[in-house]
Amino acid sequence: AQEMLSSAITELNERRSSFNHDLAVASNALPEGVSVVGLSHDGEIISITIDTPLEGHALGYARTLVNSGMFEEVIVTRMSLQEDGQLRFVITIVTAD
């Protein structure tokens, strides 16, 4: 039982370390003028909601994430116009195993 618990704790620590690294890569890739307004994760899926005045910022951000080679898939899953004129994008990242 002790060995199983120890193994489970080790696996959780490895997953947390991997998630923190993925999040650091995604954060460092954010272009100037982009605001993160939401963040969620569910296992191997990270969803980042951003506001930006220009569509090109969001698409450039998605391309930078793809080009990093760190993620299995990057999907722009939603785009909407906010009352203040900002464009809101949800970018879904599938992390590599």
C-alpha atoms as a printed R data frame, in Angstrom:
   type eleno elety resid chain resno       x      y       z
1  ATOM     1    CA   ALA     A     1   0.000  0.000   0.000
2  ATOM     2    CA   GLN     A     2   2.850  2.385   0.846
3  ATOM     3    CA   GLU     A     3   4.500  1.689  -2.503
4  ATOM     4    CA   MET     A     4   1.251  2.425  -4.392
5  ATOM     5    CA   LEU     A     5   0.801  5.705  -2.525
6  ATOM     6    CA   SER     A     6   4.398  6.697  -3.178
7  ATOM     7    CA   SER     A     7   3.998  5.883  -6.878
8  ATOM     8    CA   ALA     A     8   0.777  7.908  -7.099
9  ATOM     9    CA   ILE     A     9   2.415 10.918  -5.430
10 ATOM    10    CA   THR     A    10   5.388 10.703  -7.810
11 ATOM    11    CA   GLU     A    11   3.043 10.606 -10.812
12 ATOM    12    CA   LEU     A    12   1.067 13.619  -9.550
13 ATOM    13    CA   ASN     A    13   4.280 15.587  -9.029
14 ATOM    14    CA   GLU     A    14   5.423 14.738 -12.571
15 ATOM    15    CA   ARG     A    15   2.082 15.846 -14.027
16 ATOM    16    CA   ARG     A    16   2.184 19.095 -12.044
17 ATOM    17    CA   SER     A    17   5.712 19.786 -13.241
18 ATOM    18    CA   SER     A    18   4.682 19.089 -16.845
19 ATOM    19    CA   PHE     A    19   1.615 21.330 -16.543
20 ATOM    20    CA   ASN     A    20   3.695 24.149 -15.017
21 ATOM    21    CA   HIS     A    21   6.162 23.872 -17.899
22 ATOM    22    CA   ASP     A    22   3.375 23.908 -20.511
23 ATOM    23    CA   LEU     A    23   1.832 26.935 -18.836
24 ATOM    24    CA   ALA     A    24   5.187 28.749 -18.781
25 ATOM    25    CA   VAL     A    25   5.639 28.117 -22.524
26 ATOM    26    CA   ALA     A    26   2.113 29.383 -23.238
27 ATOM    27    CA   SER     A    27   2.594 32.425 -21.010
28 ATOM    28    CA   ASN     A    28   5.970 33.392 -22.462
29 ATOM    29    CA   ALA     A    29   4.527 33.236 -25.993
30 ATOM    30    CA   LEU     A    30   1.858 35.880 -25.306
31 ATOM    31    CA   PRO     A    31   2.331 38.898 -27.571
32 ATOM    32    CA   GLU     A    32   2.169 42.449 -26.287
33 ATOM    33    CA   GLY     A    33  -1.359 43.861 -26.300
34 ATOM    34    CA   VAL     A    34  -2.996 40.542 -25.424
35 ATOM    35    CA   SER     A    35  -4.762 40.155 -22.073
36 ATOM    36    CA   VAL     A    36  -5.452 36.774 -20.518
37 ATOM    37    CA   VAL     A    37  -8.981 36.854 -19.095
38 ATOM    38    CA   GLY     A    38  -9.450 33.158 -18.369
39 ATOM    39    CA   LEU     A    39  -7.526 29.956 -17.914
40 ATOM    40    CA   SER     A    40  -8.647 26.404 -17.251
41 ATOM    41    CA   HIS     A    41  -7.225 22.944 -17.573
42 ATOM    42    CA   ASP     A    42  -8.631 19.467 -17.561
43 ATOM    43    CA   GLY     A    43  -5.899 16.894 -17.644
44 ATOM    44    CA   GLU     A    44  -4.213 17.228 -21.025
45 ATOM    45    CA   ILE     A    45  -6.346 20.165 -22.211
46 ATOM    46    CA   ILE     A    46  -5.537 23.811 -21.428
47 ATOM    47    CA   SER     A    47  -7.997 26.541 -22.444
48 ATOM    48    CA   ILE     A    48  -6.776 30.130 -22.497
49 ATOM    49    CA   THR     A    49  -9.208 32.997 -23.042
50 ATOM    50    CA   ILE     A    50  -7.599 36.169 -24.346
51 ATOM    51    CA   ASP     A    51  -8.734 39.655 -25.319
52 ATOM    52    CA   THR     A    52  -6.930 41.563 -28.040
53 ATOM    53    CA   PRO     A    53  -7.693 44.518 -30.300
54 ATOM    54    CA   LEU     A    54  -6.371 42.672 -33.367
55 ATOM    55    CA   GLU     A    55  -7.259 39.259 -34.768
56 ATOM    56    CA   GLY     A    56  -3.680 38.856 -35.948
57 ATOM    57    CA   HIS     A    57  -2.398 38.861 -32.355
58 ATOM    58    CA   ALA     A    58  -4.512 35.814 -31.484
59 ATOM    59    CA   LEU     A    59  -3.655 33.929 -34.656
60 ATOM    60    CA   GLY     A    60   0.026 34.790 -34.262
61 ATOM    61    CA   TYR     A    61  -0.114 33.544 -30.673
62 ATOM    62    CA   ALA     A    62  -1.687 30.260 -31.801
63 ATOM    63    CA   ARG     A    63   0.966 29.878 -34.504
64 ATOM    64    CA   THR     A    64   3.754 30.537 -31.978
65 ATOM    65    CA   LEU     A    65   2.326 27.796 -29.753
66 ATOM    66    CA   VAL     A    66   2.199 25.378 -32.700
67 ATOM    67    CA   ASN     A    67   5.738 26.277 -33.752
68 ATOM    68    CA   SER     A    68   7.042 25.673 -30.221
69 ATOM    69    CA   GLY     A    69   6.633 21.946 -30.836
70 ATOM    70    CA   MET     A    70   5.534 21.546 -27.221
71 ATOM    71    CA   PHE     A    71   1.882 20.821 -27.877
72 ATOM    72    CA   GLU     A    72   0.039 18.078 -29.699
73 ATOM    73    CA   GLU     A    73  -2.612 20.442 -31.042
74 ATOM    74    CA   VAL     A    74  -3.568 24.126 -30.809
75 ATOM    75    CA   ILE     A    75  -7.115 25.106 -31.739
76 ATOM    76    CA   VAL     A    76  -8.773 28.521 -31.874
77 ATOM    77    CA   THR     A    77 -12.123 27.324 -30.562
78 ATOM    78    CA   ARG     A    78 -14.066 30.564 -30.209
79 ATOM    79    CA   MET     A    79 -13.981 34.191 -31.295
80 ATOM    80    CA   SER     A    80 -16.384 36.925 -30.202
81 ATOM    81    CA   LEU     A    81 -16.590 40.711 -30.256
82 ATOM    82    CA   GLN     A    82 -16.792 42.331 -26.817
83 ATOM    83    CA   GLU     A    83 -18.742 45.498 -26.004
84 ATOM    84    CA   ASP     A    84 -15.496 47.459 -25.645
85 ATOM    85    CA   GLY     A    85 -14.445 46.509 -29.192
86 ATOM    86    CA   GLN     A    86 -11.898 43.922 -28.099
87 ATOM    87    CA   LEU     A    87 -11.908 40.519 -29.754
88 ATOM    88    CA   ARG     A    88 -12.132 37.580 -27.362
89 ATOM    89    CA   PHE     A    89 -10.585 34.289 -28.372
90 ATOM    90    CA   VAL     A    90 -10.533 30.916 -26.660
91 ATOM    91    CA   ILE     A    91  -7.472 28.926 -27.567
92 ATOM    92    CA   THR     A    92  -7.478 25.254 -26.672
93 ATOM    93    CA   ILE     A    93  -4.145 23.500 -26.268
94 ATOM    94    CA   VAL     A    94  -3.801 19.733 -26.234
95 ATOM    95    CA   THR     A    95  -0.605 18.919 -24.368
96 ATOM    96    CA   ALA     A    96   1.753 16.205 -25.556
97 ATOM    97    CA   ASP     A    97   1.957 13.058 -23.471
